Amino acid sequence: MSGRTSGARPGRAGARALAALAALAALVPVLWLGGCAQPAKPMYHWGGYERQVYAYLNSDTSTAAEQLGILQAQAEKARAQQAALPPGFRAHVGLLQLHLGNPDEARRQLQAEKAAFAEAAPFMDFLLARLDQRPAAAPAAPGSASPAAKPALPATAASAAKAP
């Protein structure tokens, strides 16, 4: 008799089919749940930060005060969403503050950037040291351009040595 008796073990082909079916049964719930997953939340709230930096670097017609207002609104939006500000955001706000003649606020922003991103510490320390070397801004004479419009940080020792 070539027939099987009840309770006999299935052949090799049957065992493979059962293993494949078990694997498929385990995979279906994983795929189903994976389809329900939320997309990953971005690490930082970028907002229009990149556009503002681009506009600043290309000297568009917006003023430092306008750019600062836009960035401050983006920072408020990030706080409301409990999202982190991107790297360089606070440093750029500090640069704009410096251009507006607010060195104390510029220092606070550079220190906040340093605290938020440890890898930025050497550059922030460099900028803070140069900020300390800045001479105090003299009040503008009536009718003259504001010295706070584009204040320059003092020259480095290397560039100062090249001066005649």
DRENTORKOL-3810 file (N, C-alpha, C; in nm, 4 decimals):
REM DRENTORKOL-3810
@n.u->0.0817; n.v->-0.1171; n.w->0.0000; ca.u->0.0000; ca.v->0.0000; ca.w->0.0000; c.u->0.0865; c.v->0.1239; c.w->0.0000
@n.u->0.0556; n.v->0.2048; n.w->-0.0880; ca.u->0.1345; ca.v->0.3259; ca.w->-0.0990; c.u->0.0673; c.v->0.4447; c.w->-0.0349
@n.u->-0.0513; n.v->0.4311; n.w->0.0169; ca.u->-0.1235; ca.v->0.5421; ca.w->0.0796; c.u->-0.0686; c.v->0.5738; c.w->0.2177
@n.u->-0.0975; n.v->0.6877; n.w->0.2620; ca.u->-0.0518; ca.v->0.7304; ca.w->0.3942; c.u->-0.1565; c.v->0.6936; c.w->0.4971
@n.u->-0.1064; n.v->0.6740; n.w->0.6113; ca.u->-0.1978; ca.v->0.6511; ca.w->0.7229; c.u->-0.2148; c.v->0.7816; c.w->0.7964
@n.u->-0.3228; n.v->0.7968; n.w->0.8655; ca.u->-0.3451; ca.v->0.9220; ca.w->0.9376; c.u->-0.2390; c.v->0.9372; c.w->1.0452
@n.u->-0.1930; n.v->1.0616; n.w->1.0646; ca.u->-0.0909; ca.v->1.0894; ca.w->1.1654; c.u->0.0495; c.v->1.0767; c.w->1.1101
@n.u->0.0653; n.v->1.0376; n.w->0.9854; ca.u->0.1988; ca.v->1.0268; ca.w->0.9276; c.u->0.2530; c.v->1.1662; c.w->0.8980
@n.u->0.3827; n.v->1.1798; n.w->0.8985; ca.u->0.4477; ca.v->1.3084; ca.w->0.8719; c.u->0.4391; c.v->1.3417; c.w->0.7239
@n.u->0.4202; n.v->1.4685; n.w->0.6935; ca.u->0.4150; ca.v->1.5066; ca.w->0.5522; c.u->0.5537; c.v->1.4925; c.w->0.4896
@n.u->0.5579; n.v->1.4846; n.w->0.3601; ca.u->0.6844; ca.v->1.4707; ca.w->0.2878; c.u->0.7600; c.v->1.6025; c.w->0.2850
@n.u->0.8743; n.v->1.6027; n.w->0.2183; ca.u->0.9590; ca.v->1.7223; ca.w->0.2116; c.u->0.8854; c.v->1.8402; c.w->0.1477
@n.u->0.8154; n.v->1.8163; n.w->0.0421; ca.u->0.7443; ca.v->1.9248; ca.w->-0.0258; c.u->0.6394; c.v->1.9849; c.w->0.0659
@n.u->0.5717; n.v->1.9043; n.w->0.1416; ca.u->0.4703; ca.v->1.9533; ca.w->0.2341; c.u->0.5320; c.v->2.0352; c.w->0.3464
@n.u->0.6485; n.v->1.9941; n.w->0.3959; ca.u->0.7171; ca.v->2.0673; ca.w->0.5026; c.u->0.7619; c.v->2.2041; c.w->0.4543
@n.u->0.8102; n.v->2.2103; n.w->0.3316; ca.u->0.8519; ca.v->2.3393; ca.w->0.2744; c.u->0.7318; c.v->2.4313; c.w->0.2579
@n.u->0.6235; n.v->2.3780; n.w->0.2138; ca.u->0.5031; ca.v->2.4584; ca.w->0.1947; c.u->0.4536; c.v->2.5128; c.w->0.3283
@n.u->0.4578; n.v->2.4318; n.w->0.4328; ca.u->0.4163; ca.v->2.4781; ca.w->0.5652; c.u->0.5101; c.v->2.5869; c.w->0.6180
@n.u->0.6398; n.v->2.5729; n.w->0.5940; ca.u->0.7364; ca.v->2.6732; ca.w->0.6381; c.u->0.7142; c.v->2.8051; c.w->0.5640
@n.u->0.6880; n.v->2.7973; n.w->0.4340; ca.u->0.6625; ca.v->2.9178; ca.w->0.3552; c.u->0.5343; c.v->2.9856; c.w->0.4018
@n.u->0.4336; n.v->2.9077; n.w->0.4307; ca.u->0.3073; ca.v->2.9609; ca.w->0.4781; c.u->0.3241; c.v->3.0275; c.w->0.6149
@n.u->0.4035; n.v->2.9688; n.w->0.7029; ca.u->0.4291; ca.v->3.0273; ca.w->0.8350; c.u->0.5054; c.v->3.1596; c.w->0.8210
@n.u->0.6038; n.v->3.1633; n.w->0.7318; ca.u->0.6801; ca.v->3.2860; ca.w->0.7091; c.u->0.5890; c.v->3.3950; c.w->0.6536
@n.u->0.5023; n.v->3.3593; n.w->0.5612; ca.u->0.4091; ca.v->3.4555; ca.w->0.5032; c.u->0.3118; c.v->3.5055; c.w->0.6091
@n.u->0.2655; n.v->3.4172; n.w->0.6935; ca.u->0.1731; ca.v->3.4556; ca.w->0.7997; c.u->0.2400; c.v->3.5529; c.w->0.8979
@n.u->0.3684; n.v->3.5381; n.w->0.9212; ca.u->0.4405; ca.v->3.6285; ca.w->1.0115; c.u->0.4700; c.v->3.7615; c.w->0.9427
@n.u->0.4875; n.v->3.7606; n.w->0.8115; ca.u->0.5245; ca.v->3.8803; ca.w->0.7370; c.u->0.4047; c.v->3.9720; c.w->0.7107
@n.u->0.2886; n.v->3.9183; n.w->0.6916; ca.u->0.1702; ca.v->3.9977; ca.w->0.6586; c.u->0.1396; c.v->4.1016; c.w->0.7663
@n.u->0.1345; n.v->4.0674; n.w->0.8953; ca.u->0.1057; ca.v->4.1719; ca.w->0.9956; c.u->0.2129; c.v->4.2809; c.w->0.9995
@n.u->0.3381; n.v->4.2437; n.w->0.9764; ca.u->0.4454; ca.v->4.3428; ca.w->0.9782; c.u->0.4263; c.v->4.4421; c.w->0.8646
@n.u->0.3961; n.v->4.3917; n.w->0.7461; ca.u->0.3731; ca.v->4.4799; ca.w->0.6325; c.u->0.2484; c.v->4.5647; c.w->0.6525
@n.u->0.1454; n.v->4.5063; n.w->0.7094; ca.u->0.0218; ca.v->4.5787; ca.w->0.7320; c.u->0.0436; c.v->4.6931; c.w->0.8313
@n.u->0.1150; n.v->4.6653; n.w->0.9394; ca.u->0.1424; ca.v->4.7691; ca.w->1.0390; c.u->0.2394; c.v->4.8743; c.w->0.9859
@n.u->0.3316; n.v->4.8321; n.w->0.9017; ca.u->0.4267; ca.v->4.9262; ca.w->0.8428; c.u->0.3569; c.v->5.0276; c.w->0.7546
@n.u->0.2494; n.v->4.9896; n.w->0.6901; ca.u->0.1732; ca.v->5.0817; ca.w->0.6078; c.u->0.1019; c.v->5.1874; c.w->0.6904
@n.u->0.0791; n.v->5.1610; n.w->0.8164; ca.u->0.0110; ca.v->5.2556; ca.w->0.9048; c.u->0.1086; c.v->5.3495; c.w->0.9752
@n.u->0.2359; n.v->5.3275; n.w->0.9582; ca.u->0.3355; ca.v->5.4062; ca.w->1.0315; c.u->0.3323; c.v->5.5519; c.w->0.9876
@n.u->0.3570; n.v->5.6400; n.w->1.0814; ca.u->0.3648; ca.v->5.7824; ca.w->1.0541; c.u->0.4971; c.v->5.8126; c.w->0.9842
@n.u->0.4987; n.v->5.9090; n.w->0.8929; ca.u->0.6277; ca.v->5.9470; ca.w->0.8346; c.u->0.7174; c.v->6.0048; c.w->0.9433
@n.u->0.8461; n.v->5.9893; n.w->0.9261; ca.u->0.9418; ca.v->6.0376; ca.w->1.0263; c.u->0.9314; c.v->6.1895; c.w->1.0386
@n.u->0.9303; n.v->6.2378; n.w->1.1620; ca.u->0.9257; ca.v->6.3809; ca.w->1.1886; c.u->1.0633; c.v->6.4395; c.w->1.1571
@n.u->1.0684; n.v->6.5530; n.w->1.0870; ca.u->1.1994; ca.v->6.6128; ca.w->1.0583; c.u->1.2727; c.v->6.6476; c.w->1.1876
@n.u->1.4023; n.v->6.6416; n.w->1.1817; ca.u->1.4833; ca.v->6.6676; ca.w->1.3005; c.u->1.4782; c.v->6.8152; c.w->1.3415
@n.u->1.4696; n.v->6.9052; n.w->1.2424; ca.u->1.4710; ca.v->7.0482; ca.w->1.2697; c.u->1.3565; c.v->7.1169; c.w->1.1965
@n.u->1.3162; n.v->7.2307; n.w->1.2476; ca.u->1.2168; ca.v->7.3141; ca.w->1.1799; c.u->1.2943; c.v->7.4128; c.w->1.0927
@n.u->1.3019; n.v->7.3849; n.w->0.9646; ca.u->1.3804; ca.v->7.4688; ca.w->0.8747; c.u->1.3034; c.v->7.5930; c.w->0.8327
@n.u->1.1712; n.v->7.5818; n.w->0.8164; ca.u->1.0929; ca.v->7.6980; ca.w->0.7740; c.u->1.1545; c.v->7.7598; c.w->0.6504
@n.u->1.1707; n.v->7.8890; n.w->0.6488; ca.u->1.2327; ca.v->7.9588; ca.w->0.5364; c.u->1.3752; c.v->7.9997; c.w->0.5659
@n.u->1.4379; n.v->7.9332; n.w->0.6623; ca.u->1.5738; ca.v->7.9708; ca.w->0.7040; c.u->1.6712; c.v->7.9730; c.w->0.5871
@n.u->1.6684; n.v->7.8692; n.w->0.5044; ca.u->1.7638; ca.v->7.8628; ca.w->0.3939; c.u->1.7432; c.v->7.9789; c.w->0.2969
@n.u->1.6158; n.v->8.0147; n.w->0.2704; ca.u->1.5875; ca.v->8.1281; ca.w->0.1813; c.u->1.6407; c.v->8.2582; c.w->0.2407
@n.u->1.6295; n.v->8.2724; n.w->0.3732; ca.u->1.6777; ca.v->8.3946; ca.w->0.4370; c.u->1.8292; c.v->8.4062; c.w->0.4290
@n.u->1.8987; n.v->8.2965; n.w->0.4506; ca.u->2.0449; ca.v->8.2989; ca.w->0.4392; c.u->2.0851; c.v->8.3304; c.w->0.2960
@n.u->2.0168; n.v->8.2676; n.w->0.1997; ca.u->2.0463; ca.v->8.2931; ca.w->0.0583; c.u->2.0238; c.v->8.4405; c.w->0.0264
@n.u->1.9123; n.v->8.4948; n.w->0.0731; ca.u->1.8820; ca.v->8.6352; ca.w->0.0470; c.u->1.9879; c.v->8.7259; c.w->0.1097
@n.u->2.0305; n.v->8.6920; n.w->0.2305; ca.u->2.1326; ca.v->8.7727; ca.w->0.2977; c.u->2.2650; c.v->8.7688; c.w->0.2212
@n.u->2.3046; n.v->8.6497; n.w->0.1824; ca.u->2.4332; ca.v->8.6353; ca.w->0.1138; c.u->2.4326; c.v->8.6959; c.w->-0.0259
@n.u->2.3163; n.v->8.7051; n.w->-0.0863; ca.u->2.3065; ca.v->8.7647; ca.w->-0.2197; c.u->2.2698; c.v->8.9118; c.w->-0.2128
@n.u->2.2757; n.v->8.9699; n.w->-0.0947; ca.u->2.2496; ca.v->9.1127; ca.w->-0.0734; c.u->2.1229; c.v->9.1576; c.w->-0.1443
@n.u->2.0143; n.v->9.0850; n.w->-0.1203; ca.u->1.8887; ca.v->9.1281; ca.w->-0.1819; c.u->1.8431; c.v->9.2579; c.w->-0.1166
@n.u->1.7299; n.v->9.3044; n.w->-0.1551; ca.u->1.6867; ca.v->9.4367; ca.w->-0.1104; c.u->1.6280; c.v->9.4390; c.w->0.0300
@n.u->1.6047; n.v->9.3229; n.w->0.0925; ca.u->1.5487; ca.v->9.3244; ca.w->0.2275; c.u->1.6563; c.v->9.3684; c.w->0.3267
@n.u->1.6108; n.v->9.4369; n.w->0.4294; ca.u->1.7036; ca.v->9.4872; ca.w->0.5305; c.u->1.7286; c.v->9.3788; c.w->0.6355
@n.u->1.8296; n.v->9.4034; n.w->0.7171; ca.u->1.8600; ca.v->9.3100; ca.w->0.8260; c.u->1.7431; c.v->9.3027; c.w->0.9233
@n.u->1.6746; n.v->9.4147; n.w->0.9442; ca.u->1.5606; ca.v->9.4163; ca.w->1.0362; c.u->1.4458; c.v->9.3313; c.w->0.9807
@n.u->1.4219; n.v->9.3394; n.w->0.8500; ca.u->1.3159; ca.v->9.2577; ca.w->0.7884; c.u->1.3506; c.v->9.1096; c.w->0.7988
@n.u->1.4754; n.v->9.0762; n.w->0.7678; ca.u->1.5183; ca.v->8.9363; ca.w->0.7752; c.u->1.5093; c.v->8.8860; c.w->0.9189
@n.u->1.5489; n.v->8.9691; n.w->1.0137; ca.u->1.5427; ca.v->8.9307; ca.w->1.1543; c.u->1.3977; c.v->8.9053; c.w->1.1960
@n.u->1.3069; n.v->8.9886; n.w->1.1516; ca.u->1.1659; ca.v->8.9696; ca.w->1.1828; c.u->1.1134; c.v->8.8369; c.w->1.1291
@n.u->1.1526; n.v->8.8025; n.w->1.0077; ca.u->1.1097; ca.v->8.6760; ca.w->0.9471; c.u->1.1657; c.v->8.5584; c.w->1.0262
@n.u->1.2939; n.v->8.5654; n.w->1.0621; ca.u->1.3563; ca.v->8.4562; ca.w->1.1371; c.u->1.2976; c.v->8.4439; c.w->1.2778
@n.u->1.2656; n.v->8.5558; n.w->1.3397; ca.u->1.2049; ca.v->8.5486; ca.w->1.4727; c.u->1.0661; c.v->8.4853; c.w->1.4650
@n.u->0.9918; n.v->8.5135; n.w->1.3588; ca.u->0.8607; ca.v->8.4498; ca.w->1.3405; c.u->0.8769; c.v->8.2996; c.w->1.3206
@n.u->0.9804; n.v->8.2607; n.w->1.2462; ca.u->1.0066; ca.v->8.1173; ca.w->1.2261; c.u->1.0455; c.v->8.0504; c.w->1.3570
@n.u->1.1213; n.v->8.1202; n.w->1.4400; ca.u->1.1609; ca.v->8.0638; ca.w->1.5694; c.u->1.0381; c.v->8.0445; c.w->1.6581
@n.u->0.9449; n.v->8.1394; n.w->1.6554; ca.u->0.8218; ca.v->8.1260; ca.w->1.7336; c.u->0.7390; c.v->8.0074; c.w->1.6831
@n.u->0.7322; n.v->7.9911; n.w->1.5529; ca.u->0.6574; ca.v->7.8791; ca.w->1.4949; c.u->0.7211; c.v->7.7461; c.w->1.5370
@n.u->0.8534; n.v->7.7409; n.w->1.5372; ca.u->0.9236; ca.v->7.6186; ca.w->1.5793; c.u->0.8945; c.v->7.5895; c.w->1.7265
@n.u->0.8960; n.v->7.6929; n.w->1.8105; ca.u->0.8653; ca.v->7.6727; ca.w->1.9533; c.u->0.7230; c.v->7.6220; c.w->1.9720
@n.u->0.6293; n.v->7.6776; n.w->1.8941; ca.u->0.4893; ca.v->7.6354; ca.w->1.9046; c.u->0.4729; c.v->7.4889; c.w->1.8646
@n.u->0.5539; n.v->7.4432; n.w->1.7681; ca.u->0.5480; ca.v->7.3044; ca.w->1.7228; c.u->0.6410; c.v->7.2146; c.w->1.8035
@n.u->0.7083; n.v->7.2713; n.w->1.9020; ca.u->0.8072; ca.v->7.2002; ca.w->1.9825; c.u->0.9121; c.v->7.1335; c.w->1.8935
@n.u->0.9561; n.v->7.2092; n.w->1.7932; ca.u->1.0576; ca.v->7.1609; ca.w->1.6990; c.u->1.1885; c.v->7.2344; c.w->1.7255
@n.u->1.2978; n.v->7.1679; n.w->1.6977; ca.u->1.4304; ca.v->7.2267; ca.w->1.7187; c.u->1.4662; c.v->7.3186; c.w->1.6023
@n.u->1.5373; n.v->7.4259; n.w->1.6344; ca.u->1.5879; ca.v->7.5147; ca.w->1.5306; c.u->1.7074; c.v->7.4478; c.w->1.4636
@n.u->1.7269; n.v->7.4721; n.w->1.3341; ca.u->1.8366; ca.v->7.4062; ca.w->1.2629; c.u->1.9727; c.v->7.4641; c.w->1.2999
@n.u->2.0782; n.v->7.3904; n.w->1.2687; ca.u->2.2138; ca.v->7.4405; ca.w->1.2946; c.u->2.2383; c.v->7.5712; c.w->1.2195
@n.u->2.2980; n.v->7.6658; n.w->1.2862; ca.u->2.3317; ca.v->7.7934; ca.w->1.2253; c.u->2.2236; c.v->7.8992; c.w->1.2385
@n.u->2.1033; n.v->7.8609; n.w->1.2761; ca.u->1.9918; ca.v->7.9552; ca.w->1.2842; c.u->2.0233; c.v->8.0659; c.w->1.3842
@n.u->2.0605; n.v->8.0269; n.w->1.5051; ca.u->2.0878; ca.v->8.1258; ca.w->1.6101; c.u->2.2096; c.v->8.2115; c.w->1.5749
@n.u->2.3084; n.v->8.1502; n.w->1.5133; ca.u->2.4278; ca.v->8.2254; ca.w->1.4738; c.u->2.3920; c.v->8.3297; c.w->1.3684
@n.u->2.3035; n.v->8.2948; n.w->1.2754; ca.u->2.2630; ca.v->8.3904; ca.w->1.1730; c.u->2.1811; c.v->8.5034; c.w->1.2355
@n.u->2.0941; n.v->8.4693; n.w->1.3302; ca.u->2.0186; ca.v->8.5724; ca.w->1.4013; c.u->2.1168; c.v->8.6638; c.w->1.4753
@n.u->2.2204; n.v->8.6064; n.w->1.5344; ca.u->2.3223; ca.v->8.6868; ca.w->1.6015; c.u->2.3936; c.v->8.7805; c.w->1.5053
@n.u->2.4237; n.v->8.7325; n.w->1.3860; ca.u->2.4881; ca.v->8.8167; ca.w->1.2848; c.u->2.3959; c.v->8.9331; c.w->1.2470
@n.u->2.2684; n.v->8.9032; n.w->1.2290; ca.u->2.1739; ca.v->9.0107; ca.w->1.1972; c.u->2.1632; c.v->9.1099; c.w->1.3124
@n.u->2.1635; n.v->9.0601; n.w->1.4348; ca.u->2.1598; ca.v->9.1489; ca.w->1.5517; c.u->2.2830; c.v->9.2396; c.w->1.5536
@n.u->2.3963; n.v->9.1838; n.w->1.5197; ca.u->2.5195; ca.v->9.2627; ca.w->1.5157; c.u->2.5091; c.v->9.3721; c.w->1.4098
@n.u->2.4547; n.v->9.3373; n.w->1.2965; ca.u->2.4378; ca.v->9.4369; ca.w->1.1895; c.u->2.3397; c.v->9.5472; c.w->1.2291
@n.u->2.2496; n.v->9.5152; n.w->1.3183; ca.u->2.1537; ca.v->9.6151; ca.w->1.3651; c.u->2.2063; c.v->9.6943; c.w->1.4847
@n.u->2.3289; n.v->9.6644; n.w->1.5267; ca.u->2.3901; ca.v->9.7379; ca.w->1.6375; c.u->2.3527; c.v->9.6860; c.w->1.7742
@n.u->2.3218; n.v->9.5580; n.w->1.7845; ca.u->2.2866; ca.v->9.4962; ca.w->1.9122; c.u->2.3892; c.v->9.3895; c.w->1.9499
@n.u->2.5106; n.v->9.4296; n.w->1.9894; ca.u->2.6137; ca.v->9.3297; ca.w->2.0169; c.u->2.5819; c.v->9.2382; c.w->2.1347
@n.u->2.5079; n.v->9.2875; n.w->2.2328; ca.u->2.4744; ca.v->9.2026; ca.w->2.3475; c.u->2.3806; c.v->9.0895; c.w->2.3053
@n.u->2.2815; n.v->9.1218; n.w->2.2230; ca.u->2.1901; ca.v->9.0182; ca.w->2.1732; c.u->2.2641; c.v->8.9254; c.w->2.0767
@n.u->2.3562; n.v->8.9788; n.w->1.9979; ca.u->2.4370; ca.v->8.8959; ca.w->1.9081; c.u->2.5170; c.v->8.7942; c.w->1.9896
@n.u->2.5768; n.v->8.8409; n.w->2.0981; ca.u->2.6543; ca.v->8.7512; ca.w->2.1862; c.u->2.5648; c.v->8.6416; c.w->2.2430
@n.u->2.4446; n.v->8.6796; n.w->2.2871; ca.u->2.3518; ca.v->8.5817; ca.w->2.3441; c.u->2.3143; c.v->8.4755; c.w->2.2397
@n.u->2.2925; n.v->8.5167; n.w->2.1173; ca.u->2.2567; ca.v->8.4220; ca.w->2.0115; c.u->2.3741; c.v->8.3297; c.w->1.9765
@n.u->2.4947; n.v->8.3838; n.w->1.9720; ca.u->2.6122; ca.v->8.3005; ca.w->1.9432; c.u->2.6354; c.v->8.1995; c.w->2.0548
@n.u->2.6148; n.v->8.2428; n.w->2.1789; ca.u->2.6294; ca.v->8.1497; ca.w->2.2910; c.u->2.5208; c.v->8.0425; c.w->2.2887
@n.u->2.4004; n.v->8.0793; n.w->2.2463; ca.u->2.2925; ca.v->7.9809; ca.w->2.2352; c.u->2.3229; c.v->7.8794; c.w->2.1251
@n.u->2.3823; n.v->7.9250; n.w->2.0162; ca.u->2.4215; ca.v->7.8332; ca.w->1.9073; c.u->2.5284; c.v->7.7361; c.w->1.9576
@n.u->2.6219; n.v->7.7875; n.w->2.0323; ca.u->2.7288; ca.v->7.7044; ca.w->2.0887; c.u->2.6717; c.v->7.5999; c.w->2.1837
@n.u->2.5738; n.v->7.6388; n.w->2.2643; ca.u->2.5132; ca.v->7.5449; ca.w->2.3587; c.u->2.4294; c.v->7.4394; c.w->2.2867
@n.u->2.3628; n.v->7.4790; n.w->2.1790; ca.u->2.2751; ca.v->7.3858; ca.w->2.1074; c.u->2.3528; c.v->7.2861; c.w->2.0217
@n.u->2.4670; n.v->7.3280; n.w->1.9696; ca.u->2.5441; ca.v->7.2430; ca.w->1.8788; c.u->2.6907; c.v->7.2452; c.w->1.9218
@n.u->2.7304; n.v->7.1437; n.w->1.9953; ca.u->2.8673; ca.v->7.1380; ca.w->2.0484; c.u->2.9727; c.v->7.1426; c.w->1.9384
@n.u->2.9394; n.v->7.0880; n.w->1.8216; ca.u->3.0370; ca.v->7.0874; ca.w->1.7129; c.u->3.0637; c.v->7.2283; c.w->1.6592
@n.u->2.9754; n.v->7.3229; n.w->1.6904; ca.u->2.9931; ca.v->7.4611; ca.w->1.6472; c.u->3.0769; c.v->7.5415; c.w->1.7463
@n.u->3.1104; n.v->7.4837; n.w->1.8610; ca.u->3.1791; ca.v->7.5574; ca.w->1.9674; c.u->3.3078; c.v->7.6258; c.w->1.9214
@n.u->3.3972; n.v->7.5592; n.w->1.8477; ca.u->3.5203; ca.v->7.6295; ca.w->1.8084; c.u->3.4932; c.v->7.7544; c.w->1.7237
@n.u->3.3994; n.v->7.7438; n.w->1.6308; ca.u->3.3694; ca.v->7.8601; ca.w->1.5463; c.u->3.2970; c.v->7.9680; c.w->1.6264
@n.u->3.2059; n.v->7.9282; n.w->1.7135; ca.u->3.1356; ca.v->8.0264; ca.w->1.7954; c.u->3.2335; c.v->8.0959; c.w->1.8904
@n.u->3.3289; n.v->8.0206; n.w->1.9462; ca.u->3.4315; ca.v->8.0817; ca.w->2.0317; c.u->3.5127; c.v->8.1839; c.w->1.9535
@n.u->3.5462; n.v->8.1511; n.w->1.8291; ca.u->3.6193; ca.v->8.2432; ca.w->1.7415; c.u->3.5388; c.v->8.3708; c.w->1.7193
@n.u->3.4103; n.v->8.3559; n.w->1.6873; ca.u->3.3262; ca.v->8.4730; ca.w->1.6637; c.u->3.3076; c.v->8.5551; c.w->1.7905
@n.u->3.2907; n.v->8.4871; n.w->1.9036; ca.u->3.2761; ca.v->8.5598; ca.w->2.0309; c.u->3.4032; c.v->8.6358; c.w->2.0658
@n.u->3.5185; n.v->8.5765; n.w->2.0386; ca.u->3.6453; ca.v->8.6454; ca.w->2.0651; c.u->3.6586; c.v->8.7685; c.w->1.9759
@n.u->3.6180; n.v->8.7567; n.w->1.8502; ca.u->3.6239; ca.v->8.8723; ca.w->1.7594; c.u->3.5228; c.v->8.9776; c.w->1.8013
@n.u->3.4106; n.v->8.9332; n.w->1.8540; ca.u->3.3109; ca.v->9.0280; ca.w->1.9021; c.u->3.3666; c.v->9.1061; c.w->2.0212
@n.u->3.4450; n.v->9.0396; n.w->2.1053; ca.u->3.5075; ca.v->9.1063; ca.w->2.2197; c.u->3.6112; c.v->9.2094; c.w->2.1750
@n.u->3.6711; n.v->9.1887; n.w->2.0585; ca.u->3.7749; ca.v->9.2792; ca.w->2.0084; c.u->3.7164; c.v->9.4020; c.w->1.9384
@n.u->3.5854; n.v->9.3999; n.w->1.9110; ca.u->3.5212; ca.v->9.5115; ca.w->1.8408; c.u->3.5320; c.v->9.6380; c.w->1.9231
@n.u->3.5679; n.v->9.7483; n.w->1.8602; ca.u->3.5644; ca.v->9.8751; ca.w->1.9337; c.u->3.4191; c.v->9.9147; c.w->1.9563
@n.u->3.3967; n.v->9.9887; n.w->2.0621; ca.u->3.2601; ca.v->10.0348; ca.w->2.0904; c.u->3.2147; c.v->10.1250; c.w->1.9771
@n.u->3.0918; n.v->10.1076; n.w->1.9342; ca.u->3.0392; ca.v->10.1864; ca.w->1.8229; c.u->3.0169; c.v->10.3300; c.w->1.8685
@n.u->3.0690; n.v->10.4217; n.w->1.7889; ca.u->3.0490; ca.v->10.5630; ca.w->1.8179; c.u->2.9123; c.v->10.6040; c.w->1.7650
@n.u->2.8463; n.v->10.6998; n.w->1.8329; ca.u->2.7158; ca.v->10.7430; ca.w->1.7822; c.u->2.7316; c.v->10.8059; c.w->1.6447
@n.u->2.6323; n.v->10.7849; n.w->1.5604; ca.u->2.6374; ca.v->10.8365; ca.w->1.4238; c.u->2.6156; c.v->10.9867; c.w->1.4253
@n.u->2.6891; n.v->11.0537; n.w->1.3372; ca.u->2.6703; ca.v->11.1975; ca.w->1.3224; c.u->2.5381; c.v->11.2217; c.w->1.2511
@n.u->2.4692; n.v->11.3309; n.w->1.2823; ca.u->2.3420; ca.v->11.3570; ca.w->1.2148; c.u->2.3613; c.v->11.3643; c.w->1.0638
@n.u->2.2717; n.v->11.2992; n.w->0.9912; ca.u->2.2765; ca.v->11.3019; ca.w->0.8456; c.u->2.3717; c.v->11.2005; c.w->0.7840
@n.u->2.4482; n.v->11.1276; n.w->0.8645; ca.u->2.5403; ca.v->11.0290; ca.w->0.8077; c.u->2.4762; c.v->10.8913; c.w->0.8136
@n.u->2.5329; n.v->10.8009; n.w->0.7393; ca.u->2.4831; ca.v->10.6632; ca.w->0.7391; c.u->2.5092; c.v->10.6003; c.w->0.8747
@n.u->2.4193; n.v->10.5186; n.w->0.9176; ca.u->2.4322; ca.v->10.4536; ca.w->1.0475; c.u->2.5512; c.v->10.3589; c.w->1.0480
@n.u->2.6403; n.v->10.3656; n.w->1.1491; ca.u->2.7530; ca.v->10.2726; ca.w->1.1536; c.u->2.7067; c.v->10.1311; c.w->1.1822
@n.u->2.5843; n.v->10.1138; n.w->1.2291; ca.u->2.5347; ca.v->9.9801; ca.w->1.2602; c.u->2.4826; c.v->9.9085; c.w->1.1369
@n.u->2.4790; n.v->9.9770; n.w->1.0225; ca.u->2.4226; ca.v->9.9143; ca.w->0.9033; c.u->2.5005; c.v->9.7896; c.w->0.8647
@n.u->2.6295; n.v->9.7973; n.w->0.8570; ca.u->2.7119; ca.v->9.6813; ca.w->0.8216; c.u->2.8410; c.v->9.6869; c.w->0.9023
@n.u->2.8352; n.v->9.6654; n.w->1.0342; ca.u->2.9590; ca.v->9.6736; ca.w->1.1125; c.u->3.0506; c.v->9.5577; c.w->1.0795
@n.u->3.1763; n.v->9.5881; n.w->1.0699; ca.u->3.2734; ca.v->9.4837; ca.w->1.0408; c.u->3.3398; c.v->9.4401; c.w->1.1702
@n.u->3.3637; n.v->9.3129; n.w->1.1809; ca.u->3.4396; ca.v->9.2637; ca.w->1.2946; c.u->3.5855; c.v->9.3013; c.w->1.2722
@n.u->3.6650; n.v->9.3161; n.w->1.3761; ca.u->3.8045; ca.v->9.3544; ca.w->1.3588; c.u->3.8808; c.v->9.2483; c.w->1.2798
@n.u->3.9847; n.v->9.2943; n.w->1.2145; ca.u->4.0664; ca.v->9.2037; ca.w->1.1336; c.u->4.1395; c.v->9.1046; c.w->1.2239
@n.u->4.1650; n.v->8.9873; n.w->1.1685; ca.u->4.2400; ca.v->8.8874; ca.w->1.2459; c.u->4.3858; c.v->8.9287; c.w->1.2506
@n.u->4.4604; n.v->8.8643; n.w->1.3361; ca.u->4.6024; ca.v->8.8972; ca.w->1.3507; c.u->4.6762; c.v->8.8753; c.w->1.2199
@n.u->4.6389; n.v->8.7728; n.w->1.1450; ca.u->4.7070; ca.v->8.7438; ca.w->1.0190; c.u->4.6805; c.v->8.8544; c.w->0.9177
@n.u->4.5551; n.v->8.9013; n.w->0.9067; ca.u->4.5262; ca.v->9.0051; ca.w->0.8091; c.u->4.5807; c.v->9.1412; c.w->0.8571
@n.u->4.5854; n.v->9.1619; n.w->0.9895; ca.u->4.6403; ca.v->9.2853; ca.w->1.0423; c.u->4.7906; c.v->9.2941; c.w->1.0167
@n.u->4.8593; n.v->9.1793; n.w->1.0178; ca.u->5.0041; ca.v->9.1766; ca.w->0.9932; c.u->5.0340; c.v->9.2139; c.w->0.8488
@n.u->4.9408; n.v->9.1876; n.w->0.7563; ca.u->4.9621; ca.v->9.2187; ca.w->0.6141; c.u->4.9425; c.v->9.3662; c.w->0.5858
@n.u->4.8732; n.v->9.4366; n.w->0.6748; ca.u->4.8456; ca.v->9.5776; ca.w->0.6514; c.u->4.9751; c.v->9.6551; c.w->0.6555
@n.u->4.9854; n.v->9.7621; n.w->0.5709; ca.u->5.1118; ca.v->9.8421; ca.w->0.5673; c.u->5.1379; c.v->9.9187; c.w->0.6919
END
